[in-house]
Amino acid sequence: MNRPSTRLVLALSLDGRLAPPQGGAAQIGGHGDRLVLEEALAWSDAALLGAATLRCHGSTCLLRQPQLLAARQAGARPPQPVAIVASRSGSFADGLPFFNQPLRRWLLAPESVAAAAAQGRGFERGVPMVGWSASLAALADLGIARLVVLGGAVIAGELLAAGLLDELQLTLSPQLLGGPHSWLPAGLAVPEGRWRLLEQRLLDDGDLLLRYGCPAAGAG
Ligand SMILES: NC(=O)c1ccc[n+]([C@@H]2O[C@H](COP(=O)([O-])OP(=O)(O)OC[C@H]3O[C@@H](n4cnc5c(N)ncnc54)[C@H](OP(=O)(O)O)[C@@H]3O)[C@@H](O)[C@H]2O)c1
């Protein structure tokens, strides 16, 4: 099935946590991490995030770097990737800043919820969630060739378990957070094999970018 190329982008502590022990919004990466996040957004046609992440942060990341915006403009691409929120409930607090960001917003949700989203409620389009494979194929049909996945752990885990993540772009930040919020849900069955290192870059404040490509099928 045709589907977008996918890249998971996360900032992690050295002990693999994506949020502090108490949960909620985390500021894990530094300035350099923000720049590489924007590079990934500039690469993408759409950025997918889980509803819980959106509820925690209230908004999503915008591309702001002038040279990245100029490159997209030169390529006749919209300034920002489409923001796609995955949600089963479709329920968000009124007045979430996200709904005032200068973005196209799509909701990936069960059919009835997605249909309601298409009739207002702050989303321009509802995309039916009919399983990750088929829904990613539907996104490809809508012109999404490159998809950045912004987390959180639940969404990352579902896509990884389904073998639908092509790249992992992880910023390792030199701090230990402890607590239960690993970047993948505990007990997840993940595909086997060694990921291929595609890029390593030292960012500022000791942050380290690591980008890996998924193991070739059948590689052990
Ligand atoms: N460090 C980082 O780079 C980073 C990045 C992202 C997030 N985070 C952190 O991660 C935490 C949030 O992550 P999380 O793992 O709790 O949640 P999440 O992955 O952001 O979102 C989970 C939600 O996604 C929706 N969902 C899940 N599976 C779905 C499916 N198959 N179809 C449709 N919708 C689906 C559900 O929304 P409904 O509840 O609406 O049904 C579910 O509650 C926060 O603490 C955030 O700060 C950190």
PDBQT file of the ligand as one rigid body, heavy atoms in Angstrom, charges set to zero:
ROOT
HETATM    1  N1  LIG A 301       9.997  14.899  24.417  1.00  0.00    +0.000 N 
HETATM    2  C1  LIG A 301       9.334  14.916  23.286  1.00  0.00    +0.000 C 
HETATM    3  O1  LIG A 301       9.902  15.057  22.192  1.00  0.00    +0.000 OA
HETATM    4  C2  LIG A 301       7.827  14.749  23.323  1.00  0.00    +0.000 A 
HETATM    5  C3  LIG A 301       7.114  14.760  22.122  1.00  0.00    +0.000 A 
HETATM    6  C4  LIG A 301       5.727  14.549  22.177  1.00  0.00    +0.000 A 
HETATM    7  C5  LIG A 301       5.101  14.350  23.400  1.00  0.00    +0.000 A 
HETATM    8  N2  LIG A 301       5.832  14.369  24.533  1.00  0.00    +0.000 N 
HETATM    9  C6  LIG A 301       5.177  14.113  25.834  1.00  0.00    +0.000 C 
HETATM   10  O2  LIG A 301       4.421  12.920  25.723  1.00  0.00    +0.000 OA
HETATM   11  C7  LIG A 301       3.294  12.996  26.611  1.00  0.00    +0.000 C 
HETATM   12  C8  LIG A 301       2.025  12.676  25.830  1.00  0.00    +0.000 C 
HETATM   13  O3  LIG A 301       2.178  11.452  25.160  1.00  0.00    +0.000 OA
HETATM   14  P1  LIG A 301       1.217  10.210  25.364  1.00  0.00    +0.000 P 
HETATM   15  O4  LIG A 301       1.973   9.015  24.982  1.00  0.00    +0.000 OA
HETATM   16  O5  LIG A 301       0.606  10.268  26.720  1.00  0.00    +0.000 OA
HETATM   17  O6  LIG A 301       0.024  10.483  24.345  1.00  0.00    +0.000 OA
HETATM   18  P2  LIG A 301      -0.001  10.820  22.777  1.00  0.00    +0.000 P 
HETATM   19  O7  LIG A 301       0.695   9.738  22.029  1.00  0.00    +0.000 OA
HETATM   20  O8  LIG A 301       0.430  12.209  22.543  1.00  0.00    +0.000 OA
HETATM   21  O9  LIG A 301      -1.579  10.789  22.481  1.00  0.00    +0.000 OA
HETATM   22  C9  LIG A 301      -2.376   9.672  22.834  1.00  0.00    +0.000 C 
HETATM   23  C10 LIG A 301      -3.767   9.961  22.290  1.00  0.00    +0.000 C 
HETATM   24  O10 LIG A 301      -3.768   9.803  20.880  1.00  0.00    +0.000 OA
HETATM   25  C11 LIG A 301      -5.036   9.338  20.459  1.00  0.00    +0.000 C 
HETATM   26  N3  LIG A 301      -4.830   8.042  19.814  1.00  0.00    +0.000 N 
HETATM   27  C12 LIG A 301      -4.012   7.025  20.184  1.00  0.00    +0.000 A 
HETATM   28  N4  LIG A 301      -4.117   5.996  19.346  1.00  0.00    +0.000 NA
HETATM   29  C13 LIG A 301      -5.013   6.366  18.403  1.00  0.00    +0.000 A 
HETATM   30  C14 LIG A 301      -5.556   5.736  17.267  1.00  0.00    +0.000 A 
HETATM   31  N5  LIG A 301      -5.174   4.493  16.909  1.00  0.00    +0.000 N 
HETATM   32  N6  LIG A 301      -6.474   6.391  16.536  1.00  0.00    +0.000 NA
HETATM   33  C15 LIG A 301      -6.856   7.653  16.866  1.00  0.00    +0.000 A 
HETATM   34  N7  LIG A 301      -6.378   8.302  17.950  1.00  0.00    +0.000 NA
HETATM   35  C16 LIG A 301      -5.465   7.669  18.689  1.00  0.00    +0.000 A 
HETATM   36  C17 LIG A 301      -5.899   9.206  21.703  1.00  0.00    +0.000 C 
HETATM   37  O11 LIG A 301      -6.559  10.476  21.820  1.00  0.00    +0.000 OA
HETATM   38  P3  LIG A 301      -7.979  10.721  22.576  1.00  0.00    +0.000 P 
HETATM   39  O12 LIG A 301      -7.638  10.742  24.029  1.00  0.00    +0.000 OA
HETATM   40  O13 LIG A 301      -8.472  12.019  22.064  1.00  0.00    +0.000 OA
HETATM   41  O14 LIG A 301      -8.875   9.598  22.195  1.00  0.00    +0.000 OA
HETATM   42  C18 LIG A 301      -4.856   9.014  22.793  1.00  0.00    +0.000 C 
HETATM   43  O15 LIG A 301      -5.301   9.393  24.063  1.00  0.00    +0.000 OA
HETATM   44  C19 LIG A 301       3.294  14.402  27.171  1.00  0.00    +0.000 C 
HETATM   45  O16 LIG A 301       3.899  14.370  28.449  1.00  0.00    +0.000 OA
HETATM   46  C20 LIG A 301       4.166  15.182  26.200  1.00  0.00    +0.000 C 
HETATM   47  O17 LIG A 301       4.794  16.300  26.791  1.00  0.00    +0.000 OA
HETATM   48  C21 LIG A 301       7.177  14.566  24.534  1.00  0.00    +0.000 A 
ENDROOT
TORSDOF 0
